[in-house]
């Protein structure tokens, strides 16, 4: 049987650890990516992508790539 003060100390440590997780700033390789994912980066990017907005030096060049699509596969093609 555990001592009550030992249990209280364990609960306090657990609360402090949980609070510290929320105060730590995320440092990911990809800002928009999830912190945890069961799918690999390759699987998440594998899709057919359509260009909706294309800018170079704040010049809108979207009309040059109308209906342009790019397809990425899991096999890195």
Biopython code that builds the backbone (N, CA, C, O; Angstrom):
import numpy as np
from Bio.PDB.StructureBuilder import StructureBuilder

atoms = [
    (1, "UNK", "N", (0.843, -1.176, 0.000)),
    (1, "UNK", "CA", (0.000, 0.000, 0.000)),
    (1, "UNK", "C", (0.888, 1.238, 0.000)),
    (1, "UNK", "O", (1.798, 1.357, 0.821)),
    (2, "UNK", "N", (0.623, 2.151, -0.916)),
    (2, "UNK", "CA", (1.457, 3.339, -1.045)),
    (2, "UNK", "C", (1.089, 4.376, 0.003)),
    (2, "UNK", "O", (-0.053, 4.474, 0.453)),
    (3, "UNK", "N", (2.083, 5.126, 0.363)),
    (3, "UNK", "CA", (1.891, 6.217, 1.290)),
    (3, "UNK", "C", (1.123, 7.331, 0.573)),
    (3, "UNK", "O", (1.341, 7.555, -0.617)),
    (4, "UNK", "N", (0.233, 8.026, 1.274)),
    (4, "UNK", "CA", (-0.591, 9.087, 0.686)),
    (4, "UNK", "C", (0.279, 10.224, 0.166)),
    (4, "UNK", "O", (-0.008, 10.769, -0.900)),
    (5, "UNK", "N", (1.333, 10.598, 0.886)),
    (5, "UNK", "CA", (2.196, 11.689, 0.444)),
    (5, "UNK", "C", (2.956, 11.308, -0.831)),
    (5, "UNK", "O", (3.229, 12.167, -1.670)),
    (6, "UNK", "N", (3.293, 10.043, -0.977)),
    (6, "UNK", "CA", (3.967, 9.573, -2.188)),
    (6, "UNK", "C", (3.017, 9.656, -3.381)),
    (6, "UNK", "O", (3.432, 10.027, -4.478)),
    (7, "UNK", "N", (1.757, 9.315, -3.173)),
    (7, "UNK", "CA", (0.752, 9.394, -4.229)),
    (7, "UNK", "C", (0.512, 10.847, -4.634)),
    (7, "UNK", "O", (0.384, 11.150, -5.820)),
    (8, "UNK", "N", (0.449, 11.747, -3.647)),
    (8, "UNK", "CA", (0.257, 13.169, -3.937)),
    (8, "UNK", "C", (1.437, 13.712, -4.737)),
    (8, "UNK", "O", (1.248, 14.482, -5.679)),
    (9, "UNK", "N", (2.654, 13.315, -4.365)),
    (9, "UNK", "CA", (3.841, 13.767, -5.080)),
    (9, "UNK", "C", (3.821, 13.257, -6.520)),
    (9, "UNK", "O", (4.208, 13.979, -7.439)),
    (10, "UNK", "N", (3.381, 12.040, -6.716)),
    (10, "UNK", "CA", (3.288, 11.474, -8.064)),
    (10, "UNK", "C", (2.266, 12.209, -8.911)),
    (10, "UNK", "O", (2.497, 12.456, -10.095)),
    (11, "UNK", "N", (1.138, 12.559, -8.311)),
    (11, "UNK", "CA", (0.096, 13.298, -9.028)),
    (11, "UNK", "C", (0.589, 14.690, -9.386)),
    (11, "UNK", "O", (0.337, 15.173, -10.490)),
    (12, "UNK", "N", (1.287, 15.337, -8.465)),
    (12, "UNK", "CA", (1.829, 16.680, -8.728)),
    (12, "UNK", "C", (2.854, 16.622, -9.850)),
    (12, "UNK", "O", (2.862, 17.488, -10.725)),
    (13, "UNK", "N", (3.718, 15.616, -9.835)),
    (13, "UNK", "CA", (4.719, 15.466, -10.896)),
    (13, "UNK", "C", (4.042, 15.232, -12.249)),
    (13, "UNK", "O", (4.471, 15.784, -13.262)),
    (14, "UNK", "N", (2.992, 14.423, -12.265)),
    (14, "UNK", "CA", (2.255, 14.156, -13.493)),
    (14, "UNK", "C", (1.606, 15.435, -14.029)),
    (14, "UNK", "O", (1.646, 15.694, -15.231)),
    (15, "UNK", "N", (1.015, 16.228, -13.146)),
    (15, "UNK", "CA", (0.402, 17.496, -13.548)),
    (15, "UNK", "C", (1.445, 18.477, -14.076)),
    (15, "UNK", "O", (1.198, 19.167, -15.065)),
    (16, "UNK", "N", (2.596, 18.546, -13.433)),
    (16, "UNK", "CA", (3.660, 19.434, -13.898)),
    (16, "UNK", "C", (4.197, 18.997, -15.255)),
    (16, "UNK", "O", (4.469, 19.838, -16.112)),
    (17, "UNK", "N", (4.351, 17.702, -15.458)),
    (17, "UNK", "CA", (4.830, 17.199, -16.742)),
    (17, "UNK", "C", (3.823, 17.500, -17.844)),
    (17, "UNK", "O", (4.207, 17.890, -18.946)),
    (18, "UNK", "N", (2.545, 17.324, -17.556)),
    (18, "UNK", "CA", (1.502, 17.619, -18.532)),
    (18, "UNK", "C", (1.470, 19.106, -18.861)),
    (18, "UNK", "O", (1.359, 19.478, -20.029)),
    (19, "UNK", "N", (1.566, 19.953, -17.852)),
    (19, "UNK", "CA", (1.567, 21.400, -18.073)),
    (19, "UNK", "C", (2.779, 21.837, -18.881)),
    (19, "UNK", "O", (2.673, 22.733, -19.719)),
    (20, "UNK", "N", (3.925, 21.219, -18.643)),
    (20, "UNK", "CA", (5.131, 21.607, -19.380)),
    (20, "UNK", "C", (5.022, 21.222, -20.855)),
    (20, "UNK", "O", (5.586, 21.902, -21.712)),
    (21, "UNK", "N", (4.309, 20.149, -21.158)),
    (21, "UNK", "CA", (4.113, 19.758, -22.552)),
    (21, "UNK", "C", (3.342, 20.822, -23.322)),
    (21, "UNK", "O", (3.616, 21.058, -24.499)),
    (22, "UNK", "N", (2.386, 21.461, -22.671)),
    (22, "UNK", "CA", (1.592, 22.502, -23.327)),
    (22, "UNK", "C", (2.360, 23.804, -23.466)),
    (22, "UNK", "O", (2.042, 24.613, -24.338)),
    (23, "UNK", "N", (3.353, 24.024, -22.636)),
    (23, "UNK", "CA", (4.084, 25.290, -22.695)),
    (23, "UNK", "C", (5.286, 25.241, -23.636)),
    (23, "UNK", "O", (5.836, 26.286, -23.986)),
    (24, "UNK", "N", (5.698, 24.051, -24.047)),
    (24, "UNK", "CA", (6.833, 23.916, -24.959)),
    (24, "UNK", "C", (6.375, 24.238, -26.369)),
    (24, "UNK", "O", (5.353, 23.735, -26.835)),
    (25, "UNK", "N", (7.146, 25.086, -27.043)),
    (25, "UNK", "CA", (6.805, 25.450, -28.412)),
    (25, "UNK", "C", (7.225, 24.332, -29.350)),
    (25, "UNK", "O", (8.284, 23.728, -29.182)),
    (26, "UNK", "N", (6.376, 24.063, -30.347)),
    (26, "UNK", "CA", (6.690, 23.004, -31.312)),
    (26, "UNK", "C", (7.798, 23.445, -32.247)),
    (26, "UNK", "O", (7.811, 24.581, -32.720)),
    (27, "UNK", "N", (8.719, 22.549, -32.509)),
    (27, "UNK", "CA", (9.779, 22.781, -33.483)),
    (27, "UNK", "C", (9.764, 21.611, -34.450)),
    (27, "UNK", "O", (10.409, 20.590, -34.215)),
    (28, "UNK", "N", (9.029, 21.766, -35.534)),
    (28, "UNK", "CA", (8.922, 20.711, -36.534)),
    (28, "UNK", "C", (9.658, 21.109, -37.791)),
    (28, "UNK", "O", (9.910, 22.289, -38.036)),
    (29, "UNK", "N", (9.994, 20.124, -38.574)),
    (29, "UNK", "CA", (10.616, 20.384, -39.862)),
    (29, "UNK", "C", (9.624, 21.081, -40.786)),
    (29, "UNK", "O", (10.003, 21.931, -41.591)),
    (30, "UNK", "N", (8.341, 20.712, -40.662)),
    (30, "UNK", "CA", (7.289, 21.294, -41.491)),
    (30, "UNK", "C", (6.284, 21.999, -40.578)),
    (30, "UNK", "O", (5.648, 21.361, -39.739)),
    (31, "UNK", "N", (6.146, 23.302, -40.743)),
    (31, "UNK", "CA", (5.262, 24.082, -39.881)),
    (31, "UNK", "C", (3.813, 23.628, -39.950)),
    (31, "UNK", "O", (3.124, 23.624, -38.930)),
    (32, "UNK", "N", (3.338, 23.248, -41.121)),
    (32, "UNK", "CA", (1.939, 22.874, -41.286)),
    (32, "UNK", "C", (1.679, 21.397, -41.056)),
    (32, "UNK", "O", (0.534, 20.952, -41.135)),
    (33, "UNK", "N", (2.706, 20.644, -40.777)),
    (33, "UNK", "CA", (2.539, 19.208, -40.603)),
    (33, "UNK", "C", (2.045, 18.864, -39.213)),
    (33, "UNK", "O", (2.162, 19.672, -38.292)),
    (34, "UNK", "N", (1.493, 17.668, -39.055)),
    (34, "UNK", "CA", (1.015, 17.239, -37.747)),
    (34, "UNK", "C", (2.171, 16.892, -36.817)),
    (34, "UNK", "O", (3.260, 16.538, -37.268)),
    (35, "UNK", "N", (1.925, 16.995, -35.532)),
    (35, "UNK", "CA", (2.939, 16.630, -34.551)),
    (35, "UNK", "C", (3.174, 15.120, -34.575)),
    (35, "UNK", "O", (4.312, 14.659, -34.501)),
    (36, "UNK", "N", (2.087, 14.360, -34.680)),
    (36, "UNK", "CA", (2.170, 12.904, -34.722)),
    (36, "UNK", "C", (1.248, 12.419, -35.836)),
    (36, "UNK", "O", (0.125, 12.905, -35.967)),
    (37, "UNK", "N", (1.713, 11.472, -36.633)),
    (37, "UNK", "CA", (0.888, 10.906, -37.689)),
    (37, "UNK", "C", (1.248, 9.440, -37.873)),
    (37, "UNK", "O", (2.409, 9.052, -37.749)),
    (38, "UNK", "N", (0.229, 8.627, -38.173)),
    (38, "UNK", "CA", (0.499, 7.215, -38.423)),
    (38, "UNK", "C", (0.874, 7.004, -39.883)),
    (38, "UNK", "O", (1.354, 5.930, -40.247)),
    (39, "UNK", "N", (0.661, 8.021, -40.729)),
    (39, "UNK", "CA", (1.053, 7.955, -42.145)),
    (39, "UNK", "C", (2.407, 8.632, -42.319)),
    (39, "UNK", "O", (2.693, 9.631, -41.658)),
    (40, "UNK", "N", (3.234, 8.096, -43.202)),
    (40, "UNK", "CA", (4.547, 8.682, -43.458)),
    (40, "UNK", "C", (4.397, 9.980, -44.238)),
    (40, "UNK", "O", (3.332, 10.246, -44.795)),
    (41, "UNK", "N", (5.452, 10.792, -44.287)),
    (41, "UNK", "CA", (5.425, 12.034, -45.070)),
    (41, "UNK", "C", (5.133, 11.736, -46.536)),
    (41, "UNK", "O", (4.383, 12.461, -47.190)),
    (42, "UNK", "N", (5.731, 10.667, -47.041)),
    (42, "UNK", "CA", (5.526, 10.289, -48.445)),
    (42, "UNK", "C", (4.059, 9.959, -48.703)),
    (42, "UNK", "O", (3.499, 10.368, -49.720)),
    (43, "UNK", "N", (3.441, 9.229, -47.794)),
    (43, "UNK", "CA", (2.028, 8.890, -47.955)),
    (43, "UNK", "C", (1.135, 10.126, -47.866)),
    (43, "UNK", "O", (0.135, 10.219, -48.579)),
    (44, "UNK", "N", (1.487, 11.072, -46.998)),
    (44, "UNK", "CA", (0.680, 12.288, -46.858)),
    (44, "UNK", "C", (0.773, 13.172, -48.091)),
    (44, "UNK", "O", (-0.191, 13.865, -48.417)),
    (45, "UNK", "N", (1.895, 13.169, -48.779)),
    (45, "UNK", "CA", (2.086, 14.037, -49.945)),
    (45, "UNK", "C", (1.634, 13.345, -51.237)),
    (45, "UNK", "O", (1.419, 14.008, -52.252)),
    (46, "UNK", "N", (1.491, 12.021, -51.203)),
    (46, "UNK", "CA", (1.081, 11.269, -52.393)),
    (46, "UNK", "C", (-0.358, 11.605, -52.748)),
    (46, "UNK", "O", (-1.294, 11.272, -52.021)),
    (47, "UNK", "N", (-0.510, 12.275, -53.887)),
    (47, "UNK", "CA", (-1.827, 12.713, -54.318)),
    (47, "UNK", "C", (-1.660, 13.450, -55.635)),
    (47, "UNK", "O", (-0.539, 13.641, -56.106)),
    (48, "UNK", "N", (-2.765, 13.862, -56.225)),
    (48, "UNK", "CA", (-2.728, 14.751, -57.377)),
    (48, "UNK", "C", (-3.056, 16.141, -56.868)),
    (48, "UNK", "O", (-4.113, 16.363, -56.277)),
    (49, "UNK", "N", (-2.154, 17.068, -57.099)),
    (49, "UNK", "CA", (-2.272, 18.427, -56.585)),
    (49, "UNK", "C", (-2.516, 19.396, -57.736)),
    (49, "UNK", "O", (-1.885, 19.298, -58.789)),
    (50, "UNK", "N", (-3.427, 20.318, -57.528)),
    (50, "UNK", "CA", (-3.745, 21.330, -58.525)),
    (50, "UNK", "C", (-3.240, 22.681, -58.013)),
    (50, "UNK", "O", (-3.455, 23.036, -56.854)),
    (51, "UNK", "N", (-2.568, 23.427, -58.890)),
    (51, "UNK", "CA", (-2.073, 24.760, -58.522)),
    (51, "UNK", "C", (-3.265, 25.713, -58.493)),
    (51, "UNK", "O", (-3.939, 25.906, -59.505)),
    (52, "UNK", "N", (-3.516, 26.298, -57.343)),
    (52, "UNK", "CA", (-4.617, 27.248, -57.198)),
    (52, "UNK", "C", (-4.117, 28.679, -57.087)),
    (52, "UNK", "O", (-4.855, 29.626, -57.359)),
    (53, "UNK", "N", (-2.854, 28.832, -56.685)),
    (53, "UNK", "CA", (-2.301, 30.158, -56.485)),
    (53, "UNK", "C", (-0.805, 30.081, -56.775)),
    (53, "UNK", "O", (-0.104, 29.248, -56.200)),
    (54, "UNK", "N", (-0.317, 30.939, -57.658)),
    (54, "UNK", "CA", (1.104, 30.912, -58.030)),
    (54, "UNK", "C", (1.615, 32.339, -58.074)),
    (54, "UNK", "O", (1.209, 33.128, -58.928)),
    (55, "UNK", "N", (2.515, 32.669, -57.145)),
    (55, "UNK", "CA", (3.061, 34.024, -57.064)),
    (55, "UNK", "C", (4.579, 33.975, -57.044)),
    (55, "UNK", "O", (5.184, 33.095, -56.431)),
    (56, "UNK", "N", (5.186, 34.951, -57.735)),
    (56, "UNK", "CA", (6.627, 35.131, -57.727)),
    (56, "UNK", "C", (6.875, 36.595, -57.416)),
    (56, "UNK", "O", (6.436, 37.481, -58.150)),
    (57, "UNK", "N", (7.584, 36.841, -56.320)),
    (57, "UNK", "CA", (7.855, 38.214, -55.871)),
    (57, "UNK", "C", (6.571, 39.041, -55.783)),
    (57, "UNK", "O", (6.524, 40.190, -56.223)),
    (58, "UNK", "N", (5.544, 38.438, -55.211)),
    (58, "UNK", "CA", (4.221, 39.067, -55.037)),
    (58, "UNK", "C", (3.503, 39.365, -56.344)),
    (58, "UNK", "O", (2.478, 40.045, -56.319)),
    (59, "UNK", "N", (3.985, 38.896, -57.466)),
    (59, "UNK", "CA", (3.279, 39.018, -58.747)),
    (59, "UNK", "C", (2.437, 37.764, -58.940)),
    (59, "UNK", "O", (2.956, 36.648, -58.903)),
    (60, "UNK", "N", (1.138, 37.950, -59.144)),
    (60, "UNK", "CA", (0.228, 36.827, -59.322)),
    (60, "UNK", "C", (0.361, 36.275, -60.743)),
    (60, "UNK", "O", (-0.003, 36.935, -61.716)),
    (61, "UNK", "N", (0.888, 35.054, -60.843)),
    (61, "UNK", "CA", (1.086, 34.393, -62.133)),
    (61, "UNK", "C", (0.196, 33.160, -62.273)),
    (61, "UNK", "O", (0.484, 32.264, -63.067)),
    (62, "UNK", "N", (-0.875, 33.121, -61.506)),
    (62, "UNK", "CA", (-1.761, 31.964, -61.497)),
    (62, "UNK", "C", (-2.332, 31.678, -62.882)),
    (62, "UNK", "O", (-2.515, 30.514, -63.239)),
    (63, "UNK", "N", (-2.613, 32.703, -63.659)),
    (63, "UNK", "CA", (-3.206, 32.501, -64.986)),
    (63, "UNK", "C", (-2.274, 31.737, -65.923)),
    (63, "UNK", "O", (-2.733, 31.156, -66.907)),
    (64, "UNK", "N", (-0.982, 31.729, -65.635)),
    (64, "UNK", "CA", (-0.026, 30.999, -66.483)),
    (64, "UNK", "C", (-0.075, 29.489, -66.262)),
    (64, "UNK", "O", (0.373, 28.717, -67.110)),
    (65, "UNK", "N", (-0.610, 29.082, -65.144)),
    (65, "UNK", "CA", (-0.623, 27.661, -64.809)),
    (65, "UNK", "C", (-2.045, 27.147, -64.591)),
    (65, "UNK", "O", (-2.264, 26.249, -63.779)),
    (66, "UNK", "N", (-2.989, 27.703, -65.300)),
    (66, "UNK", "CA", (-4.382, 27.277, -65.182)),
    (66, "UNK", "C", (-4.500, 25.795, -65.526)),
    (66, "UNK", "O", (-3.948, 25.335, -66.526)),
    (67, "UNK", "N", (-5.207, 25.072, -64.711)),
    (67, "UNK", "CA", (-5.439, 23.628, -64.878)),
    (67, "UNK", "C", (-4.164, 22.793, -64.799)),
    (67, "UNK", "O", (-4.159, 21.647, -65.249)),
    (68, "UNK", "N", (-3.100, 23.330, -64.246)),
    (68, "UNK", "CA", (-1.866, 22.551, -64.064)),
    (68, "UNK", "C", (-2.029, 21.639, -62.853)),
    (68, "UNK", "O", (-2.471, 22.075, -61.790)),
    (69, "UNK", "N", (-1.670, 20.380, -63.025)),
    (69, "UNK", "CA", (-1.742, 19.406, -61.933)),
    (69, "UNK", "C", (-0.423, 18.666, -61.841)),
    (69, "UNK", "O", (0.264, 18.453, -62.840)),
    (70, "UNK", "N", (-0.091, 18.284, -60.642)),
    (70, "UNK", "CA", (1.149, 17.544, -60.360)),
    (70, "UNK", "C", (0.750, 16.327, -59.540)),
    (70, "UNK", "O", (-0.008, 16.449, -58.578)),
    (71, "UNK", "N", (1.253, 15.155, -59.912)),
    (71, "UNK", "CA", (0.923, 13.927, -59.200)),
    (71, "UNK", "C", (2.179, 13.349, -58.562)),
    (71, "UNK", "O", (3.211, 13.195, -59.215)),
    (72, "UNK", "N", (2.072, 13.036, -57.282)),
    (72, "UNK", "CA", (3.160, 12.411, -56.530)),
    (72, "UNK", "C", (2.673, 11.048, -56.051)),
    (72, "UNK", "O", (1.550, 10.927, -55.562)),
    (73, "UNK", "N", (3.510, 10.025, -56.189)),
    (73, "UNK", "CA", (3.143, 8.678, -55.773)),
    (73, "UNK", "C", (3.987, 8.242, -54.582)),
    (73, "UNK", "O", (4.995, 8.864, -54.243)),
    (74, "UNK", "N", (3.548, 7.164, -53.966)),
    (74, "UNK", "CA", (4.293, 6.616, -52.827)),
    (74, "UNK", "C", (5.656, 6.080, -53.252)),
    (74, "UNK", "O", (6.553, 5.929, -52.423)),
    (75, "UNK", "N", (5.810, 5.793, -54.539)),
    (75, "UNK", "CA", (7.079, 5.268, -55.063)),
    (75, "UNK", "C", (8.026, 6.405, -55.455)),
    (75, "UNK", "O", (9.014, 6.173, -56.152)),
    (76, "UNK", "N", (7.735, 7.619, -55.017)),
    (76, "UNK", "CA", (8.554, 8.811, -55.287)),
    (76, "UNK", "C", (8.608, 9.170, -56.758)),
    (76, "UNK", "O", (9.617, 9.706, -57.218)),
    (77, "UNK", "N", (7.555, 8.891, -57.508)),
    (77, "UNK", "CA", (7.465, 9.291, -58.912)),
    (77, "UNK", "C", (6.662, 10.583, -59.022)),
    (77, "UNK", "O", (6.465, 11.096, -60.124)),
]
sb = StructureBuilder()
sb.init_structure("model")
sb.init_model(0)
sb.init_chain("A")
sb.init_seg("    ")
for serial, (resi, resn, name, xyz) in enumerate(atoms, 1):
    if name == "N":
        sb.init_residue(resn, " ", resi, " ")
    sb.init_atom(name, np.array(xyz, "f"), 0.0, 1.0, " ", f" {name:<3s}", serial, name[0])
structure = sb.get_structure()
